[in-house]
Amino acid sequence: FLGWSLEVGDQRLPHFLGLHALQFVPLFGLLVWRLTRATRTGLLAVAAFATVYAAVTLTALVAALGGRPLLG
């Protein structure tokens, strides 16, 4: 669908994830803020989301640099 390689490592996936983190993390923060009004729990939720998102992005980057396919 997006033209990403399913046979070898493709660095477009971690690039996509990294660039869109600039949108997804603040959007998640806004959603949490509207629901919790900036409580400590809300701040921890945003920090946890950002950490998991970064881990997924880093995993995708390591796989791409290792030449492993997206779904393999």
PQR file with spaces between the fields and no chain letter, atoms N, CA, C, O and H, PARSE charges and radii, in Angstrom:
ATOM       1  N    PHE     1       0.825   -1.199    0.000 -0.4000 1.5000
ATOM       2  CA   PHE     1       0.000    0.000    0.000 -0.0000 2.0000
ATOM       3  C    PHE     1       0.871    1.265    0.000  0.5500 1.7000
ATOM       4  O    PHE     1       0.620    2.187   -0.775 -0.5500 1.4000
ATOM       5  N    LEU     2       1.868    1.310    0.845 -0.4000 1.5000
ATOM       6  CA   LEU     2       2.742    2.483    0.912 -0.0000 2.0000
ATOM       7  C    LEU     2       4.033    2.310    0.121  0.5500 1.7000
ATOM       8  O    LEU     2       4.808    3.255   -0.025 -0.5500 1.4000
ATOM       9  H    LEU     2       2.073    0.561    1.475  0.4000 1.0000
ATOM      10  N    GLY     3       4.260    1.113   -0.385 -0.4000 1.5000
ATOM      11  CA   GLY     3       5.459    0.858   -1.162 -0.0000 2.0000
ATOM      12  C    GLY     3       6.662    0.492   -0.311  0.5500 1.7000
ATOM      13  O    GLY     3       7.777    0.428   -0.830 -0.5500 1.4000
ATOM      14  H    GLY     3       3.630    0.345   -0.267  0.4000 1.0000
ATOM      15  N    TRP     4       6.472    0.252    0.970 -0.4000 1.5000
ATOM      16  CA   TRP     4       7.580   -0.161    1.823 -0.0000 2.0000
ATOM      17  C    TRP     4       7.926   -1.598    1.512  0.5500 1.7000
ATOM      18  O    TRP     4       7.042   -2.419    1.270 -0.5500 1.4000
ATOM      19  H    TRP     4       5.566    0.304    1.391  0.4000 1.0000
ATOM      20  N    SER     5       9.205   -1.904    1.517 -0.4000 1.5000
ATOM      21  CA   SER     5       9.654   -3.259    1.205 -0.0000 2.0000
ATOM      22  C    SER     5       9.278   -4.221    2.319  0.5500 1.7000
ATOM      23  O    SER     5       9.493   -3.938    3.498 -0.5500 1.4000
ATOM      24  H    SER     5       9.924   -1.237    1.714  0.4000 1.0000
ATOM      25  N    LEU     6       8.716   -5.356    1.938 -0.4000 1.5000
ATOM      26  CA   LEU     6       8.369   -6.409    2.883 -0.0000 2.0000
ATOM      27  C    LEU     6       9.384   -7.548    2.841  0.5500 1.7000
ATOM      28  O    LEU     6       9.212   -8.564    3.514 -0.5500 1.4000
ATOM      29  H    LEU     6       8.542   -5.586    0.981  0.4000 1.0000
ATOM      30  N    GLU     7      10.456   -7.373    2.036 -0.4000 1.5000
ATOM      31  CA   GLU     7      11.441   -8.438    1.854 -0.0000 2.0000
ATOM      32  C    GLU     7      12.792   -8.117    2.480  0.5500 1.7000
ATOM      33  O    GLU     7      13.515   -9.027    2.886 -0.5500 1.4000
ATOM      34  H    GLU     7      10.596   -6.547    1.489  0.4000 1.0000
ATOM      35  N    VAL     8      13.136   -6.861    2.563 -0.4000 1.5000
ATOM      36  CA   VAL     8      14.406   -6.439    3.179 -0.0000 2.0000
ATOM      37  C    VAL     8      14.128   -5.253    4.093  0.5500 1.7000
ATOM      38  O    VAL     8      13.030   -4.698    4.083 -0.5500 1.4000
ATOM      39  H    VAL     8      12.549   -6.122    2.234  0.4000 1.0000
ATOM      40  N    GLY     9      15.114   -4.873    4.873 -0.4000 1.5000
ATOM      41  CA   GLY     9      14.951   -3.735    5.770 -0.0000 2.0000
ATOM      42  C    GLY     9      14.674   -2.457    5.006  0.5500 1.7000
ATOM      43  O    GLY     9      15.344   -2.173    4.012 -0.5500 1.4000
ATOM      44  H    GLY     9      16.007   -5.324    4.881  0.4000 1.0000
ATOM      45  N    ASP    10      13.710   -1.690    5.446 -0.4000 1.5000
ATOM      46  CA   ASP    10      13.319   -0.449    4.787 -0.0000 2.0000
ATOM      47  C    ASP    10      13.301    0.658    5.833  0.5500 1.7000
ATOM      48  O    ASP    10      12.543    0.588    6.801 -0.5500 1.4000
ATOM      49  H    ASP    10      13.166   -1.920    6.253  0.4000 1.0000
ATOM      50  N    GLN    11      14.124    1.666    5.646 -0.4000 1.5000
ATOM      51  CA   GLN    11      14.252    2.731    6.637 -0.0000 2.0000
ATOM      52  C    GLN    11      13.129    3.755    6.557  0.5500 1.7000
ATOM      53  O    GLN    11      13.102    4.698    7.348 -0.5500 1.4000
ATOM      54  H    GLN    11      14.740    1.723    4.860  0.4000 1.0000
ATOM      55  N    ARG    12      12.219    3.591    5.634 -0.4000 1.5000
ATOM      56  CA   ARG    12      11.101    4.536    5.549 -0.0000 2.0000
ATOM      57  C    ARG    12      10.128    4.395    6.712  0.5500 1.7000
ATOM      58  O    ARG    12       9.505    5.378    7.113 -0.5500 1.4000
ATOM      59  H    ARG    12      12.241    2.825    4.992  0.4000 1.0000
ATOM      60  N    LEU    13       9.987    3.186    7.262 -0.4000 1.5000
ATOM      61  CA   LEU    13       9.088    3.004    8.408 -0.0000 2.0000
ATOM      62  C    LEU    13       9.585    3.760    9.643  0.5500 1.7000
ATOM      63  O    LEU    13       8.813    4.531   10.212 -0.5500 1.4000
ATOM      64  H    LEU    13      10.493    2.388    6.936  0.4000 1.0000
ATOM      65  N    PRO    14      10.841    3.579   10.089 -0.5600 1.5000
ATOM      66  CA   PRO    14      11.265    4.359   11.260  0.2800 2.0000
ATOM      67  C    PRO    14      11.285    5.863   10.982  0.5500 1.7000
ATOM      68  O    PRO    14      11.061    6.661   11.892 -0.5500 1.4000
ATOM      69  N    HIS    15      11.548    6.249    9.747 -0.4000 1.5000
ATOM      70  CA   HIS    15      11.506    7.664    9.379 -0.0000 2.0000
ATOM      71  C    HIS    15      10.085    8.198    9.540  0.5500 1.7000
ATOM      72  O    HIS    15       9.880    9.274   10.101 -0.5500 1.4000
ATOM      73  H    HIS    15      11.730    5.600    9.008  0.4000 1.0000
ATOM      74  N    PHE    16       9.113    7.447    9.048 -0.4000 1.5000
ATOM      75  CA   PHE    16       7.702    7.816    9.172 -0.0000 2.0000
ATOM      76  C    PHE    16       7.307    7.937   10.641  0.5500 1.7000
ATOM      77  O    PHE    16       6.688    8.920   11.049 -0.5500 1.4000
ATOM      78  H    PHE    16       9.279    6.573    8.591  0.4000 1.0000
ATOM      79  N    LEU    17       7.671    6.929   11.431 -0.4000 1.5000
ATOM      80  CA   LEU    17       7.322    6.937   12.855 -0.0000 2.0000
ATOM      81  C    LEU    17       7.981    8.106   13.585  0.5500 1.7000
ATOM      82  O    LEU    17       7.349    8.765   14.410 -0.5500 1.4000
ATOM      83  H    LEU    17       8.174    6.130   11.100  0.4000 1.0000
ATOM      84  N    GLY    18       9.243    8.356   13.280 -0.4000 1.5000
ATOM      85  CA   GLY    18       9.951    9.448   13.944 -0.0000 2.0000
ATOM      86  C    GLY    18       9.374   10.808   13.612  0.5500 1.7000
ATOM      87  O    GLY    18       9.216   11.649   14.498 -0.5500 1.4000
ATOM      88  H    GLY    18       9.757    7.821   12.610  0.4000 1.0000
ATOM      89  N    LEU    19       9.061   11.033   12.359 -0.4000 1.5000
ATOM      90  CA   LEU    19       8.484   12.323   11.978 -0.0000 2.0000
ATOM      91  C    LEU    19       7.094   12.524   12.564  0.5500 1.7000
ATOM      92  O    LEU    19       6.752   13.621   13.005 -0.5500 1.4000
ATOM      93  H    LEU    19       9.189   10.350   11.639  0.4000 1.0000
ATOM      94  N    HIS    20       6.307   11.479   12.568 -0.4000 1.5000
ATOM      95  CA   HIS    20       4.944   11.625   13.077 -0.0000 2.0000
ATOM      96  C    HIS    20       4.867   11.623   14.599  0.5500 1.7000
ATOM      97  O    HIS    20       3.818   11.924   15.170 -0.5500 1.4000
ATOM      98  H    HIS    20       6.585   10.588   12.211  0.4000 1.0000
ATOM      99  N    ALA    21       5.965   11.287   15.251 -0.4000 1.5000
ATOM     100  CA   ALA    21       6.006   11.433   16.712 -0.0000 2.0000
ATOM     101  C    ALA    21       5.811   12.897   17.090  0.5500 1.7000
ATOM     102  O    ALA    21       5.272   13.203   18.154 -0.5500 1.4000
ATOM     103  H    ALA    21       6.816   11.042   14.788  0.4000 1.0000
ATOM     104  N    LEU    22       6.249   13.792   16.223 -0.4000 1.5000
ATOM     105  CA   LEU    22       6.071   15.229   16.459 -0.0000 2.0000
ATOM     106  C    LEU    22       4.594   15.616   16.472  0.5500 1.7000
ATOM     107  O    LEU    22       4.237   16.679   16.981 -0.5500 1.4000
ATOM     108  H    LEU    22       6.687   13.544   15.359  0.4000 1.0000
ATOM     109  N    GLN    23       3.745   14.773   15.923 -0.4000 1.5000
ATOM     110  CA   GLN    23       2.305   15.022   15.919 -0.0000 2.0000
ATOM     111  C    GLN    23       1.575   14.147   16.933  0.5500 1.7000
ATOM     112  O    GLN    23       0.690   14.625   17.643 -0.5500 1.4000
ATOM     113  H    GLN    23       4.034   13.910   15.510  0.4000 1.0000
ATOM     114  N    PHE    24       1.944   12.865   17.002 -0.4000 1.5000
ATOM     115  CA   PHE    24       1.219   11.921   17.848 -0.0000 2.0000
ATOM     116  C    PHE    24       1.410   12.185   19.340  0.5500 1.7000
ATOM     117  O    PHE    24       0.446   12.127   20.104 -0.5500 1.4000
ATOM     118  H    PHE    24       2.662   12.477   16.425  0.4000 1.0000
ATOM     119  N    VAL    25       2.626   12.472   19.759 -0.4000 1.5000
ATOM     120  CA   VAL    25       2.878   12.676   21.192 -0.0000 2.0000
ATOM     121  C    VAL    25       2.160   13.927   21.710  0.5500 1.7000
ATOM     122  O    VAL    25       1.487   13.841   22.737 -0.5500 1.4000
ATOM     123  H    VAL    25       3.409   12.519   19.139  0.4000 1.0000
ATOM     124  N    PRO    26       2.272   15.081   21.049 -0.5600 1.5000
ATOM     125  CA   PRO    26       1.502   16.242   21.537  0.2800 2.0000
ATOM     126  C    PRO    26      -0.011   16.033   21.447  0.5500 1.7000
ATOM     127  O    PRO    26      -0.753   16.501   22.311 -0.5500 1.4000
ATOM     128  N    LEU    27      -0.468   15.339   20.415 -0.4000 1.5000
ATOM     129  CA   LEU    27      -1.902   15.065   20.298 -0.0000 2.0000
ATOM     130  C    LEU    27      -2.381   14.188   21.457  0.5500 1.7000
ATOM     131  O    LEU    27      -3.448   14.425   22.024 -0.5500 1.4000
ATOM     132  H    LEU    27       0.134   14.959   19.713  0.4000 1.0000
ATOM     133  N    PHE    28      -1.590   13.184   21.801 -0.4000 1.5000
ATOM     134  CA   PHE    28      -1.917   12.350   22.953 -0.0000 2.0000
ATOM     135  C    PHE    28      -1.893   13.188   24.227  0.5500 1.7000
ATOM     136  O    PHE    28      -2.755   13.029   25.091 -0.5500 1.4000
ATOM     137  H    PHE    28      -0.723   12.992   21.341  0.4000 1.0000
ATOM     138  N    GLY    29      -0.910   14.081   24.348 -0.4000 1.5000
ATOM     139  CA   GLY    29      -0.838   14.960   25.512 -0.0000 2.0000
ATOM     140  C    GLY    29      -2.065   15.861   25.619  0.5500 1.7000
ATOM     141  O    GLY    29      -2.584   16.074   26.714 -0.5500 1.4000
ATOM     142  H    GLY    29      -0.210   14.211   23.646  0.4000 1.0000
ATOM     143  N    LEU    30      -2.523   16.379   24.509 -0.4000 1.5000
ATOM     144  CA   LEU    30      -3.728   17.214   24.511 -0.0000 2.0000
ATOM     145  C    LEU    30      -4.954   16.410   24.939  0.5500 1.7000
ATOM     146  O    LEU    30      -5.778   16.881   25.723 -0.5500 1.4000
ATOM     147  H    LEU    30      -2.102   16.205   23.619  0.4000 1.0000
ATOM     148  N    LEU    31      -5.058   15.201   24.415 -0.4000 1.5000
ATOM     149  CA   LEU    31      -6.176   14.339   24.786 -0.0000 2.0000
ATOM     150  C    LEU    31      -6.154   14.036   26.288  0.5500 1.7000
ATOM     151  O    LEU    31      -7.186   14.110   26.955 -0.5500 1.4000
ATOM     152  H    LEU    31      -4.388   14.819   23.778  0.4000 1.0000
ATOM     153  N    VAL    32      -4.993   13.699   26.805 -0.4000 1.5000
ATOM     154  CA   VAL    32      -4.870   13.400   28.236 -0.0000 2.0000
ATOM     155  C    VAL    32      -5.165   14.643   29.060  0.5500 1.7000
ATOM     156  O    VAL    32      -5.833   14.555   30.090 -0.5500 1.4000
ATOM     157  H    VAL    32      -4.155   13.639   26.263  0.4000 1.0000
ATOM     158  N    TRP    33      -4.679   15.800   28.623 -0.4000 1.5000
ATOM     159  CA   TRP    33      -4.915   17.032   29.361 -0.0000 2.0000
ATOM     160  C    TRP    33      -6.415   17.342   29.436  0.5500 1.7000
ATOM     161  O    TRP    33      -6.920   17.755   30.480 -0.5500 1.4000
ATOM     162  H    TRP    33      -4.136   15.871   27.786  0.4000 1.0000
ATOM     163  N    ARG    34      -7.115   17.138   28.321 -0.4000 1.5000
ATOM     164  CA   ARG    34      -8.562   17.388   28.327 -0.0000 2.0000
ATOM     165  C    ARG    34      -9.306   16.429   29.250  0.5500 1.7000
ATOM     166  O    ARG    34     -10.337   16.781   29.823 -0.5500 1.4000
ATOM     167  H    ARG    34      -6.705   16.802   27.473  0.4000 1.0000
ATOM     168  N    LEU    35      -8.781   15.226   29.387 -0.4000 1.5000
ATOM     169  CA   LEU    35      -9.443   14.240   30.237 -0.0000 2.0000
ATOM     170  C    LEU    35      -9.067   14.369   31.715  0.5500 1.7000
ATOM     171  O    LEU    35      -9.893   14.104   32.588 -0.5500 1.4000
ATOM     172  H    LEU    35      -7.943   14.941   28.922  0.4000 1.0000
ATOM     173  N    THR    36      -7.828   14.774   31.999 -0.4000 1.5000
ATOM     174  CA   THR    36      -7.358   14.766   33.389 -0.0000 2.0000
ATOM     175  C    THR    36      -7.027   16.142   33.938  0.5500 1.7000
ATOM     176  O    THR    36      -6.818   16.283   35.143 -0.5500 1.4000
ATOM     177  H    THR    36      -7.157   14.990   31.290  0.4000 1.0000
ATOM     178  N    ARG    37      -6.976   17.153   33.097 -0.4000 1.5000
ATOM     179  CA   ARG    37      -6.608   18.518   33.503 -0.0000 2.0000
ATOM     180  C    ARG    37      -5.246   18.571   34.185  0.5500 1.7000
ATOM     181  O    ARG    37      -5.094   19.149   35.261 -0.5500 1.4000
ATOM     182  H    ARG    37      -7.146   17.038   32.119  0.4000 1.0000
ATOM     183  N    ALA    38      -4.268   17.960   33.543 -0.4000 1.5000
ATOM     184  CA   ALA    38      -2.848   18.043   33.920 -0.0000 2.0000
ATOM     185  C    ALA    38      -2.553   17.528   35.320  0.5500 1.7000
ATOM     186  O    ALA    38      -1.806   18.156   36.070 -0.5500 1.4000
ATOM     187  H    ALA    38      -4.391   17.491   32.669  0.4000 1.0000
ATOM     188  N    THR    39      -3.124   16.412   35.666 -0.4000 1.5000
ATOM     189  CA   THR    39      -2.779   15.786   36.935 -0.0000 2.0000
ATOM     190  C    THR    39      -1.467   15.022   36.774  0.5500 1.7000
ATOM     191  O    THR    39      -0.975   14.840   35.660 -0.5500 1.4000
ATOM     192  H    THR    39      -3.731   15.902   35.057  0.4000 1.0000
ATOM     193  N    ARG    40      -0.918   14.586   37.883 -0.4000 1.5000
ATOM     194  CA   ARG    40       0.328   13.811   37.828 -0.0000 2.0000
ATOM     195  C    ARG    40       0.130   12.526   37.029  0.5500 1.7000
ATOM     196  O    ARG    40       1.027   12.103   36.300 -0.5500 1.4000
ATOM     197  H    ARG    40      -1.319   14.734   38.787  0.4000 1.0000
ATOM     198  N    THR    41      -1.029   11.912   37.163 -0.4000 1.5000
ATOM     199  CA   THR    41      -1.318   10.690   36.408 -0.0000 2.0000
ATOM     200  C    THR    41      -1.307   10.970   34.912  0.5500 1.7000
ATOM     201  O    THR    41      -0.807   10.159   34.133 -0.5500 1.4000
ATOM     202  H    THR    41      -1.757   12.256   37.755  0.4000 1.0000
ATOM     203  N    GLY    42      -1.854   12.108   34.507 -0.4000 1.5000
ATOM     204  CA   GLY    42      -1.854   12.476   33.097 -0.0000 2.0000
ATOM     205  C    GLY    42      -0.453   12.678   32.558  0.5500 1.7000
ATOM     206  O    GLY    42      -0.137   12.261   31.444 -0.5500 1.4000
ATOM     207  H    GLY    42      -2.260   12.766   35.140  0.4000 1.0000
ATOM     208  N    LEU    43       0.384   13.321   33.356 -0.4000 1.5000
ATOM     209  CA   LEU    43       1.765   13.541   32.921 -0.0000 2.0000
ATOM     210  C    LEU    43       2.516   12.221   32.795  0.5500 1.7000
ATOM     211  O    LEU    43       3.309   12.036   31.872 -0.5500 1.4000
ATOM     212  H    LEU    43       0.128   13.661   34.261  0.4000 1.0000
ATOM     213  N    LEU    44       2.266   11.314   33.718 -0.4000 1.5000
ATOM     214  CA   LEU    44       2.899    9.996   33.638 -0.0000 2.0000
ATOM     215  C    LEU    44       2.394    9.213   32.431  0.5500 1.7000
ATOM     216  O    LEU    44       3.153    8.466   31.814 -0.5500 1.4000
ATOM     217  H    LEU    44       1.622   11.464   34.468  0.4000 1.0000
ATOM     218  N    ALA    45       1.127    9.379   32.094 -0.4000 1.5000
ATOM     219  CA   ALA    45       0.568    8.700   30.923 -0.0000 2.0000
ATOM     220  C    ALA    45       1.230    9.197   29.644  0.5500 1.7000
ATOM     221  O    ALA    45       1.541    8.404   28.756 -0.5500 1.4000
ATOM     222  H    ALA    45       0.511    9.986   32.595  0.4000 1.0000
ATOM     223  N    VAL    46       1.443   10.495   29.549 -0.4000 1.5000
ATOM     224  CA   VAL    46       2.103   11.055   28.361 -0.0000 2.0000
ATOM     225  C    VAL    46       3.550   10.579   28.289  0.5500 1.7000
ATOM     226  O    VAL    46       4.039   10.231   27.214 -0.5500 1.4000
ATOM     227  H    VAL    46       1.190   11.139   30.270  0.4000 1.0000
ATOM     228  N    ALA    47       4.229   10.564   29.423 -0.4000 1.5000
ATOM     229  CA   ALA    47       5.615   10.091   29.454 -0.0000 2.0000
ATOM     230  C    ALA    47       5.691    8.616   29.053  0.5500 1.7000
ATOM     231  O    ALA    47       6.594    8.219   28.317 -0.5500 1.4000
ATOM     232  H    ALA    47       3.832   10.847   30.296  0.4000 1.0000
ATOM     233  N    ALA    48       4.755    7.813   29.531 -0.4000 1.5000
ATOM     234  CA   ALA    48       4.740    6.392   29.177 -0.0000 2.0000
ATOM     235  C    ALA    48       4.457    6.208   27.694  0.5500 1.7000
ATOM     236  O    ALA    48       5.095    5.380   27.043 -0.5500 1.4000
ATOM     237  H    ALA    48       4.022    8.136   30.130  0.4000 1.0000
ATOM     238  N    PHE    49       3.509    6.965   27.149 -0.4000 1.5000
ATOM     239  CA   PHE    49       3.192    6.883   25.723 -0.0000 2.0000
ATOM     240  C    PHE    49       4.420    7.250   24.883  0.5500 1.7000
ATOM     241  O    PHE    49       4.751    6.555   23.923 -0.5500 1.4000
ATOM     242  H    PHE    49       2.990    7.637   27.677  0.4000 1.0000
ATOM     243  N    ALA    50       5.084    8.332   25.249 -0.4000 1.5000
ATOM     244  CA   ALA    50       6.261    8.770   24.494 -0.0000 2.0000
ATOM     245  C    ALA    50       7.383    7.732   24.573  0.5500 1.7000
ATOM     246  O    ALA    50       8.087    7.501   23.589 -0.5500 1.4000
ATOM     247  H    ALA    50       4.815    8.897   26.029  0.4000 1.0000
ATOM     248  N    THR    51       7.549    7.114   25.728 -0.4000 1.5000
ATOM     249  CA   THR    51       8.592    6.097   25.891 -0.0000 2.0000
ATOM     250  C    THR    51       8.300    4.868   25.045  0.5500 1.7000
ATOM     251  O    THR    51       9.197    4.348   24.381 -0.5500 1.4000
ATOM     252  H    THR    51       6.977    7.301   26.527  0.4000 1.0000
ATOM     253  N    VAL    52       7.061    4.398   25.061 -0.4000 1.5000
ATOM     254  CA   VAL    52       6.692    3.238   24.253 -0.0000 2.0000
ATOM     255  C    VAL    52       6.802    3.563   22.766  0.5500 1.7000
ATOM     256  O    VAL    52       7.270    2.739   21.980 -0.5500 1.4000
ATOM     257  H    VAL    52       6.333    4.820   25.601  0.4000 1.0000
ATOM     258  N    TYR    53       6.375    4.753   22.384 -0.4000 1.5000
ATOM     259  CA   TYR    53       6.459    5.165   20.977 -0.0000 2.0000
ATOM     260  C    TYR    53       7.924    5.211   20.525  0.5500 1.7000
ATOM     261  O    TYR    53       8.252    4.764   19.426 -0.5500 1.4000
ATOM     262  H    TYR    53       5.995    5.423   23.022  0.4000 1.0000
ATOM     263  N    ALA    54       8.792    5.748   21.368 -0.4000 1.5000
ATOM     264  CA   ALA    54      10.217    5.802   21.040 -0.0000 2.0000
ATOM     265  C    ALA    54      10.805    4.401   20.940  0.5500 1.7000
ATOM     266  O    ALA    54      11.637    4.143   20.071 -0.5500 1.4000
ATOM     267  H    ALA    54       8.526    6.111   22.260  0.4000 1.0000
ATOM     268  N    ALA    55      10.386    3.493   21.818 -0.4000 1.5000
ATOM     269  CA   ALA    55      10.891    2.120   21.770 -0.0000 2.0000
ATOM     270  C    ALA    55      10.463    1.415   20.488  0.5500 1.7000
ATOM     271  O    ALA    55      11.252    0.686   19.886 -0.5500 1.4000
ATOM     272  H    ALA    55       9.710    3.703   22.525  0.4000 1.0000
ATOM     273  N    VAL    56       9.223    1.628   20.071 -0.4000 1.5000
ATOM     274  CA   VAL    56       8.744    1.027   18.816 -0.0000 2.0000
ATOM     275  C    VAL    56       9.526    1.594   17.630  0.5500 1.7000
ATOM     276  O    VAL    56       9.915    0.855   16.726 -0.5500 1.4000
ATOM     277  H    VAL    56       8.582    2.219   20.560  0.4000 1.0000
ATOM     278  N    THR    57       9.750    2.892   17.641 -0.4000 1.5000
ATOM     279  CA   THR    57      10.505    3.530   16.557 -0.0000 2.0000
ATOM     280  C    THR    57      11.939    3.016   16.515  0.5500 1.7000
ATOM     281  O    THR    57      12.466    2.722   15.443 -0.5500 1.4000
ATOM     282  H    THR    57       9.434    3.492   18.376  0.4000 1.0000
ATOM     283  N    LEU    58      12.571    2.909   17.686 -0.4000 1.5000
ATOM     284  CA   LEU    58      13.938    2.401   17.751 -0.0000 2.0000
ATOM     285  C    LEU    58      14.012    0.947   17.305  0.5500 1.7000
ATOM     286  O    LEU    58      14.960    0.558   16.623 -0.5500 1.4000
ATOM     287  H    LEU    58      12.142    3.148   18.558  0.4000 1.0000
ATOM     288  N    THR    59      13.032    0.145   17.678 -0.4000 1.5000
ATOM     289  CA   THR    59      12.987   -1.253   17.238 -0.0000 2.0000
ATOM     290  C    THR    59      12.865   -1.337   15.722  0.5500 1.7000
ATOM     291  O    THR    59      13.528   -2.156   15.086 -0.5500 1.4000
ATOM     292  H    THR    59      12.262    0.460   18.232  0.4000 1.0000
ATOM     293  N    ALA    60      12.027   -0.499   15.150 -0.4000 1.5000
ATOM     294  CA   ALA    60      11.871   -0.481   13.692 -0.0000 2.0000
ATOM     295  C    ALA    60      13.172   -0.047   13.013  0.5500 1.7000
ATOM     296  O    ALA    60      13.531   -0.576   11.961 -0.5500 1.4000
ATOM     297  H    ALA    60      11.488    0.166   15.667  0.4000 1.0000
ATOM     298  N    LEU    61      13.872    0.908   13.611 -0.4000 1.5000
ATOM     299  CA   LEU    61      15.139    1.363   13.034 -0.0000 2.0000
ATOM     300  C    LEU    61      16.200    0.265   13.097  0.5500 1.7000
ATOM     301  O    LEU    61      16.902    0.023   12.115 -0.5500 1.4000
ATOM     302  H    LEU    61      13.580    1.337   14.466  0.4000 1.0000
ATOM     303  N    VAL    62      16.317   -0.391   14.233 -0.4000 1.5000
ATOM     304  CA   VAL    62      17.306   -1.463   14.369 -0.0000 2.0000
ATOM     305  C    VAL    62      17.010   -2.589   13.387  0.5500 1.7000
ATOM     306  O    VAL    62      17.928   -3.133   12.773 -0.5500 1.4000
ATOM     307  H    VAL    62      15.747   -0.194   15.031  0.4000 1.0000
ATOM     308  N    ALA    63      15.737   -2.943   13.232 -0.4000 1.5000
ATOM     309  CA   ALA    63      15.364   -3.988   12.271 -0.0000 2.0000
ATOM     310  C    ALA    63      15.707   -3.566   10.843  0.5500 1.7000
ATOM     311  O    ALA    63      16.222   -4.367   10.061 -0.5500 1.4000
ATOM     312  H    ALA    63      14.991   -2.502   13.731  0.4000 1.0000
ATOM     313  N    ALA    64      15.424   -2.319   10.509 -0.4000 1.5000
ATOM     314  CA   ALA    64      15.707   -1.836    9.145 -0.0000 2.0000
ATOM     315  C    ALA    64      17.215   -1.824    8.881  0.5500 1.7000
ATOM     316  O    ALA    64      17.665   -2.224    7.807 -0.5500 1.4000
ATOM     317  H    ALA    64      15.006   -1.669   11.144  0.4000 1.0000
ATOM     318  N    LEU    65      17.983   -1.369    9.855 -0.4000 1.5000
ATOM     319  CA   LEU    65      19.431   -1.342    9.658 -0.0000 2.0000
ATOM     320  C    LEU    65      20.026   -2.745    9.619  0.5500 1.7000
ATOM     321  O    LEU    65      21.081   -2.963    9.023 -0.5500 1.4000
ATOM     322  H    LEU    65      17.618   -1.045   10.727  0.4000 1.0000
ATOM     323  N    GLY    66      19.348   -3.691   10.255 -0.4000 1.5000
ATOM     324  CA   GLY    66      19.791   -5.079   10.211 -0.0000 2.0000
ATOM     325  C    GLY    66      19.346   -5.821    8.965  0.5500 1.7000
ATOM     326  O    GLY    66      19.703   -6.982    8.763 -0.5500 1.4000
ATOM     327  H    GLY    66      18.491   -3.514   10.740  0.4000 1.0000
ATOM     328  N    GLY    67      18.564   -5.148    8.129 -0.4000 1.5000
ATOM     329  CA   GLY    67      18.106   -5.753    6.880 -0.0000 2.0000
ATOM     330  C    GLY    67      16.939   -6.696    7.036  0.5500 1.7000
ATOM     331  O    GLY    67      16.623   -7.452    6.118 -0.5500 1.4000
ATOM     332  H    GLY    67      18.275   -4.205    8.293  0.4000 1.0000
ATOM     333  N    ARG    68      16.290   -6.663    8.194 -0.4000 1.5000
ATOM     334  CA   ARG    68      15.133   -7.541    8.421 -0.0000 2.0000
ATOM     335  C    ARG    68      13.874   -6.886    7.837  0.5500 1.7000
ATOM     336  O    ARG    68      13.717   -5.666    7.893 -0.5500 1.4000
ATOM     337  H    ARG    68      16.547   -6.048    8.941  0.4000 1.0000
ATOM     338  N    PRO    69      12.996   -7.700    7.284 -0.5600 1.5000
ATOM     339  CA   PRO    69      11.785   -7.148    6.672  0.2800 2.0000
ATOM     340  C    PRO    69      10.786   -6.633    7.719  0.5500 1.7000
ATOM     341  O    PRO    69      10.875   -6.960    8.902 -0.5500 1.4000
ATOM     342  N    LEU    70       9.860   -5.838    7.260 -0.4000 1.5000
ATOM     343  CA   LEU    70       8.849   -5.236    8.123 -0.0000 2.0000
ATOM     344  C    LEU    70       7.987   -6.293    8.798  0.5500 1.7000
ATOM     345  O    LEU    70       7.741   -6.201   10.000 -0.5500 1.4000
ATOM     346  H    LEU    70       9.787   -5.572    6.298  0.4000 1.0000
ATOM     347  N    LEU    71       7.533   -7.267    8.077 -0.4000 1.5000
ATOM     348  CA   LEU    71       6.644   -8.290    8.623 -0.0000 2.0000
ATOM     349  C    LEU    71       7.291   -9.680    8.556  0.5500 1.7000
ATOM     350  O    LEU    71       6.677  -10.631    8.073 -0.5500 1.4000
ATOM     351  H    LEU    71       7.733   -7.342    7.100  0.4000 1.0000
ATOM     352  N    GLY    72       8.506   -9.789    9.032 -0.4000 1.5000
ATOM     353  CA   GLY    72       9.138  -11.092    8.910 -0.0000 2.0000
ATOM     354  C    GLY    72       9.906  -11.551   10.084  0.5500 1.7000
ATOM     355  O    GLY    72      10.471  -12.644   10.063 -0.5500 1.4000
ATOM     356  H    GLY    72       9.005   -9.017    9.425  0.4000 1.0000
